């Protein structure tokens, strides 16, 4: 099985399951690298993902009009960072 294809399908499924509308993809250090290896920015923009943010970014703006798709590794720090999410709707996969 092609690993790149499998990861791309997994990310596509996350995006599709979030429904139509503008989205932000929240990632951590590891998942940012994963996404950048399997998708170009233009490819992911075609799927209505208009913003890419690191969950550990200190300067994250509140954008309640965007759906948040969280692609994160399960860690202890994650629980604290998710508490700070201010998007109206978010999807955890």
PDB file of N, CA, C and O in Angstrom:
ATOM      1  N   UNK A   1       0.842  -1.179   0.000  1.00  0.00           N
ATOM      2  CA  UNK A   1       0.000   0.000   0.000  1.00  0.00           C
ATOM      3  C   UNK A   1       0.890   1.246   0.000  1.00  0.00           C
ATOM      4  O   UNK A   1       1.900   1.286   0.702  1.00  0.00           O
ATOM      5  N   UNK A   2       0.528   2.231  -0.762  1.00  0.00           N
ATOM      6  CA  UNK A   2       1.242   3.494  -0.847  1.00  0.00           C
ATOM      7  C   UNK A   2       0.880   4.352   0.371  1.00  0.00           C
ATOM      8  O   UNK A   2      -0.277   4.740   0.532  1.00  0.00           O
ATOM      9  N   UNK A   3       1.853   4.645   1.217  1.00  0.00           N
ATOM     10  CA  UNK A   3       1.612   5.388   2.456  1.00  0.00           C
ATOM     11  C   UNK A   3       1.156   6.811   2.169  1.00  0.00           C
ATOM     12  O   UNK A   3       0.251   7.313   2.834  1.00  0.00           O
ATOM     13  N   UNK A   4       1.765   7.462   1.198  1.00  0.00           N
ATOM     14  CA  UNK A   4       1.378   8.833   0.865  1.00  0.00           C
ATOM     15  C   UNK A   4      -0.087   8.870   0.428  1.00  0.00           C
ATOM     16  O   UNK A   4      -0.834   9.758   0.837  1.00  0.00           O
ATOM     17  N   UNK A   5      -0.492   7.919  -0.393  1.00  0.00           N
ATOM     18  CA  UNK A   5      -1.886   7.856  -0.839  1.00  0.00           C
ATOM     19  C   UNK A   5      -2.825   7.632   0.350  1.00  0.00           C
ATOM     20  O   UNK A   5      -3.877   8.265   0.437  1.00  0.00           O
ATOM     21  N   UNK A   6      -2.449   6.737   1.261  1.00  0.00           N
ATOM     22  CA  UNK A   6      -3.284   6.442   2.430  1.00  0.00           C
ATOM     23  C   UNK A   6      -3.455   7.678   3.316  1.00  0.00           C
ATOM     24  O   UNK A   6      -4.560   7.962   3.778  1.00  0.00           O
ATOM     25  N   UNK A   7      -2.379   8.402   3.550  1.00  0.00           N
ATOM     26  CA  UNK A   7      -2.455   9.614   4.380  1.00  0.00           C
ATOM     27  C   UNK A   7      -3.297  10.677   3.687  1.00  0.00           C
ATOM     28  O   UNK A   7      -4.093  11.360   4.332  1.00  0.00           O
ATOM     29  N   UNK A   8      -3.126  10.817   2.389  1.00  0.00           N
ATOM     30  CA  UNK A   8      -3.907  11.806   1.635  1.00  0.00           C
ATOM     31  C   UNK A   8      -5.404  11.477   1.712  1.00  0.00           C
ATOM     32  O   UNK A   8      -6.232  12.374   1.869  1.00  0.00           O
ATOM     33  N   UNK A   9      -5.740  10.212   1.603  1.00  0.00           N
ATOM     34  CA  UNK A   9      -7.143   9.788   1.721  1.00  0.00           C
ATOM     35  C   UNK A   9      -7.683  10.077   3.122  1.00  0.00           C
ATOM     36  O   UNK A   9      -8.829  10.501   3.270  1.00  0.00           O
ATOM     37  N   UNK A  10      -6.860   9.848   4.151  1.00  0.00           N
ATOM     38  CA  UNK A  10      -7.269  10.101   5.532  1.00  0.00           C
ATOM     39  C   UNK A  10      -7.566  11.583   5.747  1.00  0.00           C
ATOM     40  O   UNK A  10      -8.581  11.939   6.345  1.00  0.00           O
ATOM     41  N   UNK A  11      -6.686  12.434   5.261  1.00  0.00           N
ATOM     42  CA  UNK A  11      -6.892  13.880   5.406  1.00  0.00           C
ATOM     43  C   UNK A  11      -8.108  14.326   4.598  1.00  0.00           C
ATOM     44  O   UNK A  11      -8.891  15.153   5.064  1.00  0.00           O
ATOM     45  N   UNK A  12      -8.269  13.791   3.404  1.00  0.00           N
ATOM     46  CA  UNK A  12      -9.445  14.118   2.579  1.00  0.00           C
ATOM     47  C   UNK A  12     -10.733  13.734   3.300  1.00  0.00           C
ATOM     48  O   UNK A  12     -11.714  14.477   3.252  1.00  0.00           O
ATOM     49  N   UNK A  13     -10.738  12.602   3.955  1.00  0.00           N
ATOM     50  CA  UNK A  13     -11.922  12.140   4.700  1.00  0.00           C
ATOM     51  C   UNK A  13     -12.237  13.101   5.846  1.00  0.00           C
ATOM     52  O   UNK A  13     -13.403  13.412   6.090  1.00  0.00           O
ATOM     53  N   UNK A  14     -11.203  13.572   6.550  1.00  0.00           N
ATOM     54  CA  UNK A  14     -11.427  14.542   7.630  1.00  0.00           C
ATOM     55  C   UNK A  14     -12.082  15.807   7.092  1.00  0.00           C
ATOM     56  O   UNK A  14     -13.024  16.336   7.681  1.00  0.00           O
ATOM     57  N   UNK A  15     -11.566  16.280   5.966  1.00  0.00           N
ATOM     58  CA  UNK A  15     -12.086  17.509   5.374  1.00  0.00           C
ATOM     59  C   UNK A  15     -13.521  17.314   4.891  1.00  0.00           C
ATOM     60  O   UNK A  15     -14.375  18.168   5.130  1.00  0.00           O
ATOM     61  N   UNK A  16     -13.791  16.212   4.222  1.00  0.00           N
ATOM     62  CA  UNK A  16     -15.139  15.933   3.718  1.00  0.00           C
ATOM     63  C   UNK A  16     -16.137  15.777   4.855  1.00  0.00           C
ATOM     64  O   UNK A  16     -17.266  16.254   4.749  1.00  0.00           O
ATOM     65  N   UNK A  17     -15.741  15.117   5.943  1.00  0.00           N
ATOM     66  CA  UNK A  17     -16.644  14.893   7.073  1.00  0.00           C
ATOM     67  C   UNK A  17     -17.023  16.185   7.793  1.00  0.00           C
ATOM     68  O   UNK A  17     -18.028  16.224   8.502  1.00  0.00           O
ATOM     69  N   UNK A  18     -16.232  17.236   7.618  1.00  0.00           N
ATOM     70  CA  UNK A  18     -16.544  18.505   8.276  1.00  0.00           C
ATOM     71  C   UNK A  18     -17.640  19.276   7.539  1.00  0.00           C
ATOM     72  O   UNK A  18     -18.173  20.252   8.068  1.00  0.00           O
ATOM     73  N   UNK A  19     -17.974  18.849   6.334  1.00  0.00           N
ATOM     74  CA  UNK A  19     -19.054  19.479   5.580  1.00  0.00           C
ATOM     75  C   UNK A  19     -18.585  20.668   4.760  1.00  0.00           C
ATOM     76  O   UNK A  19     -17.398  20.994   4.735  1.00  0.00           O
ATOM     77  N   UNK A  20     -19.547  21.321   4.082  1.00  0.00           N
ATOM     78  CA  UNK A  20     -19.200  22.457   3.223  1.00  0.00           C
ATOM     79  C   UNK A  20     -18.899  23.704   4.057  1.00  0.00           C
ATOM     80  O   UNK A  20     -19.297  23.810   5.217  1.00  0.00           O
ATOM     81  N   UNK A  21     -18.197  24.629   3.440  1.00  0.00           N
ATOM     82  CA  UNK A  21     -17.898  25.902   4.094  1.00  0.00           C
ATOM     83  C   UNK A  21     -16.413  26.091   4.319  1.00  0.00           C
ATOM     84  O   UNK A  21     -15.613  25.170   4.150  1.00  0.00           O
ATOM     85  N   UNK A  22     -16.066  27.307   4.704  1.00  0.00           N
ATOM     86  CA  UNK A  22     -14.670  27.662   4.924  1.00  0.00           C
ATOM     87  C   UNK A  22     -14.145  26.981   6.184  1.00  0.00           C
ATOM     88  O   UNK A  22     -14.839  26.891   7.197  1.00  0.00           O
ATOM     89  N   UNK A  23     -12.890  26.499   6.096  1.00  0.00           N
ATOM     90  CA  UNK A  23     -12.315  25.728   7.190  1.00  0.00           C
ATOM     91  C   UNK A  23     -10.911  26.198   7.517  1.00  0.00           C
ATOM     92  O   UNK A  23     -10.220  26.778   6.679  1.00  0.00           O
ATOM     93  N   UNK A  24     -10.496  25.935   8.766  1.00  0.00           N
ATOM     94  CA  UNK A  24      -9.119  26.102   9.196  1.00  0.00           C
ATOM     95  C   UNK A  24      -8.621  24.724   9.614  1.00  0.00           C
ATOM     96  O   UNK A  24      -9.338  23.975  10.279  1.00  0.00           O
ATOM     97  N   UNK A  25      -7.402  24.394   9.227  1.00  0.00           N
ATOM     98  CA  UNK A  25      -6.791  23.130   9.602  1.00  0.00           C
ATOM     99  C   UNK A  25      -5.781  23.414  10.705  1.00  0.00           C
ATOM    100  O   UNK A  25      -4.755  24.053  10.477  1.00  0.00           O
ATOM    101  N   UNK A  26      -6.094  22.921  11.921  1.00  0.00           N
ATOM    102  CA  UNK A  26      -5.211  23.097  13.069  1.00  0.00           C
ATOM    103  C   UNK A  26      -4.328  21.870  13.196  1.00  0.00           C
ATOM    104  O   UNK A  26      -4.816  20.740  13.224  1.00  0.00           O
ATOM    105  N   UNK A  27      -3.017  22.104  13.275  1.00  0.00           N
ATOM    106  CA  UNK A  27      -2.059  21.000  13.311  1.00  0.00           C
ATOM    107  C   UNK A  27      -1.016  21.263  14.392  1.00  0.00           C
ATOM    108  O   UNK A  27      -0.866  22.388  14.868  1.00  0.00           O
ATOM    109  N   UNK A  28      -0.300  20.211  14.770  1.00  0.00           N
ATOM    110  CA  UNK A  28       0.849  20.363  15.662  1.00  0.00           C
ATOM    111  C   UNK A  28       2.119  20.239  14.818  1.00  0.00           C
ATOM    112  O   UNK A  28       2.053  20.157  13.592  1.00  0.00           O
ATOM    113  N   UNK A  29       3.267  20.227  15.483  1.00  0.00           N
ATOM    114  CA  UNK A  29       4.544  20.195  14.763  1.00  0.00           C
ATOM    115  C   UNK A  29       4.653  18.977  13.851  1.00  0.00           C
ATOM    116  O   UNK A  29       5.085  19.101  12.705  1.00  0.00           O
ATOM    117  N   UNK A  30       4.268  17.807  14.343  1.00  0.00           N
ATOM    118  CA  UNK A  30       4.386  16.574  13.561  1.00  0.00           C
ATOM    119  C   UNK A  30       3.385  16.513  12.412  1.00  0.00           C
ATOM    120  O   UNK A  30       3.752  16.170  11.288  1.00  0.00           O
ATOM    121  N   UNK A  31       2.136  16.841  12.682  1.00  0.00           N
ATOM    122  CA  UNK A  31       1.115  16.714  11.643  1.00  0.00           C
ATOM    123  C   UNK A  31       1.262  17.783  10.563  1.00  0.00           C
ATOM    124  O   UNK A  31       0.818  17.580   9.433  1.00  0.00           O
ATOM    125  N   UNK A  32       1.880  18.920  10.896  1.00  0.00           N
ATOM    126  CA  UNK A  32       2.153  19.940   9.878  1.00  0.00           C
ATOM    127  C   UNK A  32       3.062  19.361   8.797  1.00  0.00           C
ATOM    128  O   UNK A  32       2.825  19.559   7.605  1.00  0.00           O
ATOM    129  N   UNK A  33       4.092  18.651   9.217  1.00  0.00           N
ATOM    130  CA  UNK A  33       4.999  18.016   8.263  1.00  0.00           C
ATOM    131  C   UNK A  33       4.312  16.957   7.430  1.00  0.00           C
ATOM    132  O   UNK A  33       4.592  16.813   6.240  1.00  0.00           O
ATOM    133  N   UNK A  34       3.411  16.214   8.052  1.00  0.00           N
ATOM    134  CA  UNK A  34       2.675  15.160   7.341  1.00  0.00           C
ATOM    135  C   UNK A  34       1.817  15.765   6.239  1.00  0.00           C
ATOM    136  O   UNK A  34       1.838  15.298   5.100  1.00  0.00           O
ATOM    137  N   UNK A  35       1.065  16.802   6.579  1.00  0.00           N
ATOM    138  CA  UNK A  35       0.175  17.441   5.595  1.00  0.00           C
ATOM    139  C   UNK A  35       0.983  18.048   4.460  1.00  0.00           C
ATOM    140  O   UNK A  35       0.592  17.940   3.297  1.00  0.00           O
ATOM    141  N   UNK A  36       2.101  18.683   4.777  1.00  0.00           N
ATOM    142  CA  UNK A  36       2.893  19.331   3.725  1.00  0.00           C
ATOM    143  C   UNK A  36       3.537  18.324   2.776  1.00  0.00           C
ATOM    144  O   UNK A  36       3.884  18.674   1.648  1.00  0.00           O
ATOM    145  N   UNK A  37       3.700  17.080   3.219  1.00  0.00           N
ATOM    146  CA  UNK A  37       4.268  16.059   2.335  1.00  0.00           C
ATOM    147  C   UNK A  37       3.253  15.484   1.355  1.00  0.00           C
ATOM    148  O   UNK A  37       3.632  15.005   0.286  1.00  0.00           O
ATOM    149  N   UNK A  38       1.977  15.523   1.700  1.00  0.00           N
ATOM    150  CA  UNK A  38       0.987  14.865   0.844  1.00  0.00           C
ATOM    151  C   UNK A  38       0.095  15.829   0.070  1.00  0.00           C
ATOM    152  O   UNK A  38      -0.538  15.421  -0.904  1.00  0.00           O
ATOM    153  N   UNK A  39       0.026  17.094   0.476  1.00  0.00           N
ATOM    154  CA  UNK A  39      -0.830  18.068  -0.202  1.00  0.00           C
ATOM    155  C   UNK A  39      -0.057  19.332  -0.528  1.00  0.00           C
ATOM    156  O   UNK A  39       0.762  19.792   0.269  1.00  0.00           O
ATOM    157  N   UNK A  40      -0.318  19.894  -1.703  1.00  0.00           N
ATOM    158  CA  UNK A  40       0.147  21.241  -1.993  1.00  0.00           C
ATOM    159  C   UNK A  40      -0.909  22.200  -1.454  1.00  0.00           C
ATOM    160  O   UNK A  40      -2.052  21.805  -1.227  1.00  0.00           O
ATOM    161  N   UNK A  41      -0.530  23.451  -1.251  1.00  0.00           N
ATOM    162  CA  UNK A  41      -1.503  24.413  -0.750  1.00  0.00           C
ATOM    163  C   UNK A  41      -2.653  24.601  -1.721  1.00  0.00           C
ATOM    164  O   UNK A  41      -3.798  24.749  -1.295  1.00  0.00           O
ATOM    165  N   UNK A  42      -2.374  24.598  -3.011  1.00  0.00           N
ATOM    166  CA  UNK A  42      -3.453  24.791  -3.980  1.00  0.00           C
ATOM    167  C   UNK A  42      -4.429  23.609  -3.961  1.00  0.00           C
ATOM    168  O   UNK A  42      -5.631  23.806  -4.141  1.00  0.00           O
ATOM    169  N   UNK A  43      -3.942  22.409  -3.751  1.00  0.00           N
ATOM    170  CA  UNK A  43      -4.825  21.244  -3.669  1.00  0.00           C
ATOM    171  C   UNK A  43      -5.761  21.343  -2.466  1.00  0.00           C
ATOM    172  O   UNK A  43      -6.955  21.067  -2.579  1.00  0.00           O
ATOM    173  N   UNK A  44      -5.225  21.732  -1.334  1.00  0.00           N
ATOM    174  CA  UNK A  44      -6.044  21.775  -0.127  1.00  0.00           C
ATOM    175  C   UNK A  44      -6.977  22.984  -0.126  1.00  0.00           C
ATOM    176  O   UNK A  44      -8.044  22.947   0.488  1.00  0.00           O
ATOM    177  N   UNK A  45      -6.572  24.065  -0.820  1.00  0.00           N
ATOM    178  CA  UNK A  45      -7.462  25.218  -0.967  1.00  0.00           C
ATOM    179  C   UNK A  45      -8.712  24.856  -1.764  1.00  0.00           C
ATOM    180  O   UNK A  45      -9.789  25.393  -1.505  1.00  0.00           O
ATOM    181  N   UNK A  46      -8.578  23.956  -2.721  1.00  0.00           N
ATOM    182  CA  UNK A  46      -9.728  23.514  -3.513  1.00  0.00           C
ATOM    183  C   UNK A  46     -10.745  22.764  -2.652  1.00  0.00           C
ATOM    184  O   UNK A  46     -11.895  22.597  -3.058  1.00  0.00           O
ATOM    185  N   UNK A  47     -10.335  22.316  -1.477  1.00  0.00           N
ATOM    186  CA  UNK A  47     -11.231  21.613  -0.558  1.00  0.00           C
ATOM    187  C   UNK A  47     -11.798  22.552   0.505  1.00  0.00           C
ATOM    188  O   UNK A  47     -12.297  22.097   1.534  1.00  0.00           O
ATOM    189  N   UNK A  48     -11.722  23.872   0.255  1.00  0.00           N
ATOM    190  CA  UNK A  48     -12.259  24.916   1.128  1.00  0.00           C
ATOM    191  C   UNK A  48     -11.511  25.048   2.456  1.00  0.00           C
ATOM    192  O   UNK A  48     -12.083  25.515   3.440  1.00  0.00           O
ATOM    193  N   UNK A  49     -10.251  24.646   2.493  1.00  0.00           N
ATOM    194  CA  UNK A  49      -9.409  24.879   3.659  1.00  0.00           C
ATOM    195  C   UNK A  49      -8.602  26.132   3.359  1.00  0.00           C
ATOM    196  O   UNK A  49      -7.675  26.101   2.550  1.00  0.00           O
ATOM    197  N   UNK A  50      -8.955  27.238   4.014  1.00  0.00           N
ATOM    198  CA  UNK A  50      -8.384  28.534   3.684  1.00  0.00           C
ATOM    199  C   UNK A  50      -7.321  29.003   4.663  1.00  0.00           C
ATOM    200  O   UNK A  50      -6.633  29.990   4.401  1.00  0.00           O
ATOM    201  N   UNK A  51      -7.176  28.308   5.790  1.00  0.00           N
ATOM    202  CA  UNK A  51      -6.211  28.732   6.786  1.00  0.00           C
ATOM    203  C   UNK A  51      -5.558  27.511   7.400  1.00  0.00           C
ATOM    204  O   UNK A  51      -6.227  26.516   7.680  1.00  0.00           O
ATOM    205  N   UNK A  52      -4.269  27.584   7.608  1.00  0.00           N
ATOM    206  CA  UNK A  52      -3.494  26.512   8.225  1.00  0.00           C
ATOM    207  C   UNK A  52      -2.837  27.099   9.461  1.00  0.00           C
ATOM    208  O   UNK A  52      -2.085  28.068   9.351  1.00  0.00           O
ATOM    209  N   UNK A  53      -3.100  26.542  10.626  1.00  0.00           N
ATOM    210  CA  UNK A  53      -2.571  27.082  11.874  1.00  0.00           C
ATOM    211  C   UNK A  53      -1.933  25.985  12.700  1.00  0.00           C
ATOM    212  O   UNK A  53      -2.371  24.835  12.673  1.00  0.00           O
ATOM    213  N   UNK A  54      -0.898  26.350  13.434  1.00  0.00           N
ATOM    214  CA  UNK A  54      -0.326  25.455  14.424  1.00  0.00           C
ATOM    215  C   UNK A  54      -1.087  25.653  15.726  1.00  0.00           C
ATOM    216  O   UNK A  54      -1.343  26.788  16.128  1.00  0.00           O
ATOM    217  N   UNK A  55      -1.445  24.582  16.375  1.00  0.00           N
ATOM    218  CA  UNK A  55      -2.205  24.649  17.624  1.00  0.00           C
ATOM    219  C   UNK A  55      -1.403  25.362  18.712  1.00  0.00           C
ATOM    220  O   UNK A  55      -1.984  25.945  19.628  1.00  0.00           O
ATOM    221  N   UNK A  56      -0.073  25.319  18.618  1.00  0.00           N
ATOM    222  CA  UNK A  56       0.777  25.942  19.636  1.00  0.00           C
ATOM    223  C   UNK A  56       1.138  27.394  19.301  1.00  0.00           C
ATOM    224  O   UNK A  56       1.956  28.001  19.992  1.00  0.00           O
ATOM    225  N   UNK A  57       0.544  27.945  18.263  1.00  0.00           N
ATOM    226  CA  UNK A  57       0.805  29.338  17.877  1.00  0.00           C
ATOM    227  C   UNK A  57       0.230  30.283  18.930  1.00  0.00           C
ATOM    228  O   UNK A  57      -0.924  30.148  19.335  1.00  0.00           O
ATOM    229  N   UNK A  58       1.036  31.225  19.360  1.00  0.00           N
ATOM    230  CA  UNK A  58       0.602  32.185  20.379  1.00  0.00           C
ATOM    231  C   UNK A  58      -0.245  33.312  19.790  1.00  0.00           C
ATOM    232  O   UNK A  58      -0.999  33.956  20.519  1.00  0.00           O
ATOM    233  N   UNK A  59      -0.136  33.556  18.498  1.00  0.00           N
ATOM    234  CA  UNK A  59      -0.809  34.691  17.864  1.00  0.00           C
ATOM    235  C   UNK A  59      -2.029  34.284  17.052  1.00  0.00           C
ATOM    236  O   UNK A  59      -2.360  34.940  16.064  1.00  0.00           O
ATOM    237  N   UNK A  60      -2.691  33.227  17.450  1.00  0.00           N
ATOM    238  CA  UNK A  60      -3.843  32.748  16.703  1.00  0.00           C
ATOM    239  C   UNK A  60      -5.032  33.677  16.926  1.00  0.00           C
ATOM    240  O   UNK A  60      -5.364  34.019  18.061  1.00  0.00           O
ATOM    241  N   UNK A  61      -5.667  34.078  15.829  1.00  0.00           N
ATOM    242  CA  UNK A  61      -6.843  34.939  15.902  1.00  0.00           C
ATOM    243  C   UNK A  61      -8.103  34.107  16.109  1.00  0.00           C
ATOM    244  O   UNK A  61      -8.152  32.934  15.736  1.00  0.00           O
ATOM    245  N   UNK A  62      -9.108  34.716  16.699  1.00  0.00           N
ATOM    246  CA  UNK A  62     -10.408  34.070  16.851  1.00  0.00           C
ATOM    247  C   UNK A  62     -11.171  34.265  15.548  1.00  0.00           C
ATOM    248  O   UNK A  62     -11.433  35.393  15.131  1.00  0.00           O
ATOM    249  N   UNK A  63     -11.523  33.151  14.913  1.00  0.00           N
ATOM    250  CA  UNK A  63     -12.244  33.214  13.641  1.00  0.00           C
ATOM    251  C   UNK A  63     -13.452  32.299  13.727  1.00  0.00           C
ATOM    252  O   UNK A  63     -13.414  31.153  13.280  1.00  0.00           O
ATOM    253  N   UNK A  64     -14.509  32.813  14.300  1.00  0.00           N
ATOM    254  CA  UNK A  64     -15.693  32.007  14.558  1.00  0.00           C
ATOM    255  C   UNK A  64     -16.461  31.630  13.295  1.00  0.00           C
ATOM    256  O   UNK A  64     -17.340  30.769  13.341  1.00  0.00           O
ATOM    257  N   UNK A  65     -16.143  32.259  12.178  1.00  0.00           N
ATOM    258  CA  UNK A  65     -16.839  31.952  10.935  1.00  0.00           C
ATOM    259  C   UNK A  65     -16.231  30.730  10.231  1.00  0.00           C
ATOM    260  O   UNK A  65     -16.789  30.255   9.241  1.00  0.00           O
ATOM    261  N   UNK A  66     -15.103  30.218  10.724  1.00  0.00           N
ATOM    262  CA  UNK A  66     -14.453  29.057  10.112  1.00  0.00           C
ATOM    263  C   UNK A  66     -14.690  27.795  10.948  1.00  0.00           C
ATOM    264  O   UNK A  66     -14.715  27.841  12.178  1.00  0.00           O
ATOM    265  N   UNK A  67     -14.857  26.693  10.266  1.00  0.00           N
ATOM    266  CA  UNK A  67     -14.891  25.403  10.944  1.00  0.00           C
ATOM    267  C   UNK A  67     -13.454  24.974  11.197  1.00  0.00           C
ATOM    268  O   UNK A  67     -12.593  25.169  10.339  1.00  0.00           O
ATOM    269  N   UNK A  68     -13.186  24.404  12.341  1.00  0.00           N
ATOM    270  CA  UNK A  68     -11.827  23.957  12.659  1.00  0.00           C
ATOM    271  C   UNK A  68     -11.730  22.445  12.498  1.00  0.00           C
ATOM    272  O   UNK A  68     -12.527  21.693  13.060  1.00  0.00           O
ATOM    273  N   UNK A  69     -10.751  22.018  11.730  1.00  0.00           N
ATOM    274  CA  UNK A  69     -10.431  20.598  11.607  1.00  0.00           C
ATOM    275  C   UNK A  69      -9.114  20.408  12.347  1.00  0.00           C
ATOM    276  O   UNK A  69      -8.103  21.005  11.978  1.00  0.00           O
ATOM    277  N   UNK A  70      -9.120  19.595  13.370  1.00  0.00           N
ATOM    278  CA  UNK A  70      -7.932  19.402  14.203  1.00  0.00           C
ATOM    279  C   UNK A  70      -7.263  18.087  13.821  1.00  0.00           C
ATOM    280  O   UNK A  70      -7.836  17.012  13.998  1.00  0.00           O
ATOM    281  N   UNK A  71      -6.058  18.185  13.302  1.00  0.00           N
ATOM    282  CA  UNK A  71      -5.253  17.012  12.944  1.00  0.00           C
ATOM    283  C   UNK A  71      -4.036  17.046  13.856  1.00  0.00           C
ATOM    284  O   UNK A  71      -3.032  17.687  13.545  1.00  0.00           O
ATOM    285  N   UNK A  72      -4.135  16.344  14.996  1.00  0.00           N
ATOM    286  CA  UNK A  72      -3.164  16.469  16.070  1.00  0.00           C
ATOM    287  C   UNK A  72      -2.780  15.105  16.632  1.00  0.00           C
ATOM    288  O   UNK A  72      -3.558  14.152  16.581  1.00  0.00           O
ATOM    289  N   UNK A  73      -1.571  15.033  17.165  1.00  0.00           N
ATOM    290  CA  UNK A  73      -1.154  13.842  17.895  1.00  0.00           C
ATOM    291  C   UNK A  73      -1.763  13.892  19.282  1.00  0.00           C
ATOM    292  O   UNK A  73      -1.884  14.977  19.850  1.00  0.00           O
ATOM    293  N   UNK A  74      -2.149  12.765  19.846  1.00  0.00           N
ATOM    294  CA  UNK A  74      -2.695  12.777  21.214  1.00  0.00           C
ATOM    295  C   UNK A  74      -1.568  12.939  22.240  1.00  0.00           C
ATOM    296  O   UNK A  74      -0.732  12.049  22.402  1.00  0.00           O
ATOM    297  N   UNK A  75      -1.556  14.076  22.924  1.00  0.00           N
ATOM    298  CA  UNK A  75      -0.550  14.346  23.951  1.00  0.00           C
ATOM    299  C   UNK A  75      -1.218  14.994  25.159  1.00  0.00           C
ATOM    300  O   UNK A  75      -2.378  15.400  25.086  1.00  0.00           O
ATOM    301  N   UNK A  76      -0.495  15.092  26.261  1.00  0.00           N
ATOM    302  CA  UNK A  76      -1.014  15.762  27.454  1.00  0.00           C
ATOM    303  C   UNK A  76      -1.198  17.253  27.202  1.00  0.00           C
ATOM    304  O   UNK A  76      -2.147  17.863  27.693  1.00  0.00           O
ATOM    305  N   UNK A  77      -0.289  17.826  26.438  1.00  0.00           N
ATOM    306  CA  UNK A  77      -0.365  19.253  26.132  1.00  0.00           C
ATOM    307  C   UNK A  77      -1.589  19.546  25.260  1.00  0.00           C
ATOM    308  O   UNK A  77      -2.172  20.628  25.341  1.00  0.00           O
ATOM    309  N   UNK A  78      -1.969  18.589  24.437  1.00  0.00           N
ATOM    310  CA  UNK A  78      -3.118  18.764  23.545  1.00  0.00           C
ATOM    311  C   UNK A  78      -4.376  19.123  24.321  1.00  0.00           C
ATOM    312  O   UNK A  78      -5.125  20.008  23.906  1.00  0.00           O
ATOM    313  N   UNK A  79      -4.612  18.467  25.413  1.00  0.00           N
ATOM    314  CA  UNK A  79      -5.813  18.738  26.201  1.00  0.00           C
ATOM    315  C   UNK A  79      -5.876  20.205  26.625  1.00  0.00           C
ATOM    316  O   UNK A  79      -6.937  20.827  26.558  1.00  0.00           O
ATOM    317  N   UNK A  80      -4.758  20.750  27.055  1.00  0.00           N
ATOM    318  CA  UNK A  80      -4.715  22.157  27.470  1.00  0.00           C
ATOM    319  C   UNK A  80      -4.921  23.079  26.277  1.00  0.00           C
ATOM    320  O   UNK A  80      -5.626  24.082  26.386  1.00  0.00           O
ATOM    321  N   UNK A  81      -4.318  22.752  25.144  1.00  0.00           N
ATOM    322  CA  UNK A  81      -4.424  23.605  23.970  1.00  0.00           C
ATOM    323  C   UNK A  81      -5.826  23.578  23.371  1.00  0.00           C
ATOM    324  O   UNK A  81      -6.303  24.600  22.878  1.00  0.00           O
ATOM    325  N   UNK A  82      -6.487  22.435  23.405  1.00  0.00           N
ATOM    326  CA  UNK A  82      -7.845  22.358  22.867  1.00  0.00           C
ATOM    327  C   UNK A  82      -8.815  23.184  23.700  1.00  0.00           C
ATOM    328  O   UNK A  82      -9.819  23.675  23.185  1.00  0.00           O
ATOM    329  N   UNK A  83      -8.524  23.333  24.958  1.00  0.00           N
ATOM    330  CA  UNK A  83      -9.365  24.162  25.826  1.00  0.00           C
ATOM    331  C   UNK A  83      -9.379  25.614  25.340  1.00  0.00           C
ATOM    332  O   UNK A  83     -10.341  26.344  25.577  1.00  0.00           O
ATOM    333  N   UNK A  84      -8.319  26.022  24.667  1.00  0.00           N
ATOM    334  CA  UNK A  84      -8.207  27.389  24.182  1.00  0.00           C
ATOM    335  C   UNK A  84      -8.876  27.620  22.824  1.00  0.00           C
ATOM    336  O   UNK A  84      -8.956  28.755  22.355  1.00  0.00           O
ATOM    337  N   UNK A  85      -9.356  26.543  22.194  1.00  0.00           N
ATOM    338  CA  UNK A  85     -10.013  26.702  20.888  1.00  0.00           C
ATOM    339  C   UNK A  85     -11.228  27.608  21.017  1.00  0.00           C
ATOM    340  O   UNK A  85     -12.030  27.474  21.940  1.00  0.00           O
ATOM    341  N   UNK A  86     -11.342  28.515  20.089  1.00  0.00           N
ATOM    342  CA  UNK A  86     -12.465  29.439  20.156  1.00  0.00           C
ATOM    343  C   UNK A  86     -13.335  29.379  18.905  1.00  0.00           C
ATOM    344  O   UNK A  86     -14.252  30.186  18.753  1.00  0.00           O
ATOM    345  N   UNK A  87     -13.063  28.446  18.021  1.00  0.00           N
ATOM    346  CA  UNK A  87     -13.917  28.307  16.853  1.00  0.00           C
ATOM    347  C   UNK A  87     -15.262  27.743  17.312  1.00  0.00           C
ATOM    348  O   UNK A  87     -15.321  26.978  18.275  1.00  0.00           O
ATOM    349  N   UNK A  88     -16.307  28.108  16.646  1.00  0.00           N
ATOM    350  CA  UNK A  88     -17.648  27.654  17.006  1.00  0.00           C
ATOM    351  C   UNK A  88     -17.771  26.151  16.824  1.00  0.00           C
ATOM    352  O   UNK A  88     -18.300  25.462  17.696  1.00  0.00           O
ATOM    353  N   UNK A  89     -17.295  25.643  15.716  1.00  0.00           N
ATOM    354  CA  UNK A  89     -17.431  24.221  15.406  1.00  0.00           C
ATOM    355  C   UNK A  89     -16.056  23.656  15.120  1.00  0.00           C
ATOM    356  O   UNK A  89     -15.281  24.245  14.367  1.00  0.00           O
ATOM    357  N   UNK A  90     -15.746  22.496  15.728  1.00  0.00           N
ATOM    358  CA  UNK A  90     -14.495  21.840  15.421  1.00  0.00           C
ATOM    359  C   UNK A  90     -14.683  20.339  15.342  1.00  0.00           C
ATOM    360  O   UNK A  90     -15.579  19.775  15.971  1.00  0.00           O
ATOM    361  N   UNK A  91     -13.832  19.703  14.566  1.00  0.00           N
ATOM    362  CA  UNK A  91     -13.910  18.268  14.336  1.00  0.00           C
ATOM    363  C   UNK A  91     -12.625  17.628  14.795  1.00  0.00           C
ATOM    364  O   UNK A  91     -11.546  18.019  14.349  1.00  0.00           O
ATOM    365  N   UNK A  92     -12.714  16.657  15.673  1.00  0.00           N
ATOM    366  CA  UNK A  92     -11.548  15.914  16.139  1.00  0.00           C
ATOM    367  C   UNK A  92     -11.578  14.529  15.522  1.00  0.00           C
ATOM    368  O   UNK A  92     -12.576  13.816  15.636  1.00  0.00           O
ATOM    369  N   UNK A  93     -10.496  14.146  14.873  1.00  0.00           N
ATOM    370  CA  UNK A  93     -10.397  12.839  14.244  1.00  0.00           C
ATOM    371  C   UNK A  93      -9.228  12.107  14.868  1.00  0.00           C
ATOM    372  O   UNK A  93      -8.943  10.969  14.495  1.00  0.00           O
TER     373      UNK A  93
END
